[in-house]
Amino acid sequence: MDATRLIEIAVPALTSALIAGVGAVFAYRKWWQERTEGFGAQFRARRTESYEELWRRLEQLHSYLRGVGTQEAAAKASLELNSYLLERSVYIDAPDRRLAADYMSALIEVAARVWSSENQQAKEAWTRTMERIPEETLLAARELSEAWQQADELRNSLIKRTRAVMGAKFVLARERE
């Protein structure tokens, strides 16, 4: 066999093998990228769900403490929320877990002060689950006012953090399309 014939056979074969190899590398990279992005999307979806559920549970606690004034109820609700925070700690950022725990403690403090006070207006406003206790009632009970202000500030911080994470939900919806 002469050199020309060898080149005529070898060059196309090597070219085909090279093209197939490059194609295989690109196919593998694409497969790997899709696979890892899928896991990331699942994590982001679970993270968003965890924040949604955290917010729901905190507001449920808030509502519950307004209707039930017992220390036992607060302890039970606190235990349930703390358990949830531990279960979902992989999805909820540590500063947000601390913020949620601080908000929960502030709510329990406000509830304890309202229920132990002699101020009937504060109790009525608290049980009506108004967004805020009337300012004149808070002024009449300075300690209650300070406790409520702290709880309200923590709630607003949680709203901002939850909304920031929830913004990812809209990104996730666009990614799926």
C-alpha positions as CSV (number, residue, x, y, z in Angstrom):
1,M,0.0,0.0,0.0
2,D,1.4,3.3,-0.9
3,A,1.6,6.5,1.3
4,T,-1.1,8.3,-0.7
5,R,-3.6,5.5,-0.2
6,L,-2.8,5.4,3.5
7,I,-3.3,9.1,3.8
8,E,-6.6,8.9,1.9
9,I,-7.9,6.4,4.4
10,A,-6.3,7.6,7.6
11,V,-7.0,11.3,7.4
12,P,-10.8,10.9,7.0
13,A,-10.8,8.3,9.7
14,L,-8.8,10.4,12.1
15,T,-10.9,13.5,11.3
16,S,-14.1,11.5,12.0
17,A,-12.7,10.2,15.2
18,L,-11.6,13.7,16.3
19,I,-15.1,15.2,15.4
20,A,-16.8,12.4,17.3
21,G,-14.5,12.9,20.3
22,V,-15.2,16.7,20.4
23,G,-18.9,16.0,20.0
24,A,-18.8,13.6,22.9
25,V,-17.0,16.1,25.1
26,F,-19.6,18.8,24.3
27,A,-22.5,16.4,24.8
28,Y,-21.0,15.3,28.2
29,R,-20.5,18.9,29.3
30,K,-24.1,19.8,28.3
31,W,-25.5,16.8,30.1
32,W,-23.4,17.6,33.3
33,Q,-24.5,21.3,33.2
34,E,-28.2,20.4,32.8
35,R,-27.9,17.9,35.6
36,T,-26.2,20.3,38.1
37,E,-28.5,23.1,37.1
38,G,-31.5,20.8,37.9
39,F,-30.2,20.2,41.4
40,G,-29.7,23.9,41.9
41,A,-33.2,24.6,40.7
42,Q,-34.6,22.0,43.2
43,F,-32.6,23.5,46.0
44,R,-33.8,27.0,45.2
45,A,-37.4,25.8,45.0
46,R,-37.1,24.0,48.4
47,R,-35.5,27.1,49.8
48,T,-38.3,29.3,48.6
49,E,-40.9,26.9,50.0
50,S,-39.0,26.8,53.3
51,Y,-39.2,30.6,53.6
52,E,-42.8,30.6,52.6
53,E,-43.6,28.0,55.3
54,L,-41.5,29.8,57.9
55,W,-43.4,33.0,57.2
56,R,-46.8,31.1,57.4
57,R,-45.8,29.5,60.7
58,L,-44.6,32.8,62.3
59,E,-47.8,34.6,61.3
60,Q,-49.8,31.6,62.6
61,L,-47.9,31.9,65.9
62,H,-48.5,35.7,65.9
63,S,-52.3,35.1,65.4
64,Y,-52.3,32.3,68.0
65,L,-50.6,34.4,70.7
66,R,-53.2,37.1,70.2
67,G,-56.1,34.7,70.8
68,V,-54.6,32.5,73.6
69,G,-52.8,34.1,76.5
70,T,-51.3,31.1,78.2
71,Q,-47.6,30.4,78.8
72,E,-48.1,26.8,77.8
73,A,-49.5,27.8,74.4
74,A,-46.4,30.0,73.8
75,A,-44.0,27.3,74.8
76,K,-45.7,24.7,72.5
77,A,-45.7,27.1,69.6
78,S,-42.1,28.1,70.3
79,L,-41.1,24.4,70.3
80,E,-42.8,23.7,67.0
81,L,-41.3,26.7,65.3
82,N,-37.8,25.9,66.7
83,S,-38.2,22.3,65.4
84,Y,-39.1,23.6,62.0
85,L,-36.1,26.0,61.9
86,L,-33.8,23.0,62.7
87,E,-35.4,20.8,60.1
88,R,-35.0,23.4,57.4
89,S,-31.7,24.9,58.4
90,V,-30.1,23.7,55.2
91,Y,-32.5,26.0,53.3
92,I,-32.9,29.0,55.6
93,D,-29.9,31.2,56.2
94,A,-28.5,31.3,59.7
95,P,-29.1,35.1,60.2
96,D,-32.7,34.6,59.1
97,R,-33.2,31.7,61.5
98,R,-31.9,34.0,64.3
99,L,-34.2,36.8,63.1
100,A,-37.2,34.4,63.1
101,A,-36.3,33.2,66.6
102,D,-35.9,36.8,67.8
103,Y,-39.2,37.7,66.3
104,M,-40.8,34.7,67.9
105,S,-39.4,35.7,71.3
106,A,-40.5,39.3,70.9
107,L,-44.0,38.2,70.1
108,I,-44.1,35.9,73.1
109,E,-42.9,38.9,75.2
110,V,-45.5,41.2,73.8
111,A,-48.2,38.6,74.4
112,A,-47.1,38.0,78.0
113,R,-47.1,41.7,78.7
114,V,-50.6,42.2,77.1
115,W,-52.2,39.3,78.9
116,S,-50.6,40.2,82.3
117,S,-51.5,43.8,82.1
118,E,-54.6,45.5,83.6
119,N,-55.1,47.5,80.4
120,Q,-58.3,46.2,78.8
121,Q,-57.9,48.3,75.7
122,A,-54.5,46.6,75.0
123,K,-56.1,43.2,75.4
124,E,-59.0,44.0,73.1
125,A,-56.8,45.4,70.5
126,W,-54.4,42.4,70.7
127,T,-57.3,39.9,70.4
128,R,-58.7,41.7,67.3
129,T,-55.4,40.9,65.5
130,M,-55.1,44.4,64.4
131,E,-51.8,45.1,62.6
132,R,-50.8,47.4,65.5
133,I,-52.1,48.1,69.0
134,P,-53.4,51.7,69.0
135,E,-50.6,54.2,69.8
136,E,-52.5,55.8,72.8
137,T,-52.8,52.3,74.4
138,L,-49.1,51.7,73.8
139,L,-48.2,55.0,75.3
140,A,-50.2,54.1,78.4
141,A,-48.1,51.0,78.7
142,R,-44.5,52.0,78.0
143,E,-43.0,48.6,78.5
144,L,-45.6,47.1,76.2
145,S,-44.8,49.7,73.6
146,E,-41.1,48.9,73.7
147,A,-41.8,45.2,73.4
148,W,-44.2,45.8,70.5
149,Q,-41.7,48.1,68.7
150,Q,-39.1,45.4,68.9
151,A,-41.5,42.7,67.6
152,D,-42.7,45.0,64.8
153,E,-39.1,45.8,63.7
154,L,-38.2,42.1,63.7
155,R,-41.3,41.4,61.7
156,N,-40.5,44.0,59.1
157,S,-36.9,42.6,58.8
158,L,-38.4,39.2,58.3
159,I,-40.8,40.5,55.6
160,K,-37.8,42.0,53.7
161,R,-35.8,38.8,53.9
162,T,-38.7,36.6,53.0
163,R,-39.6,38.8,50.0
164,A,-35.9,38.8,48.9
165,V,-36.0,35.0,48.9
166,M,-39.5,34.9,47.4
167,G,-38.1,37.0,44.5
168,A,-36.2,33.8,43.6
169,K,-39.6,32.2,43.0
170,F,-40.3,34.4,40.1
171,V,-36.9,33.7,38.6
172,L,-37.6,30.0,39.1
173,A,-40.8,30.3,37.2
174,R,-39.0,32.0,34.3
175,E,-36.3,29.3,34.3
176,R,-38.9,26.6,33.8
177,E,-40.4,28.2,30.7
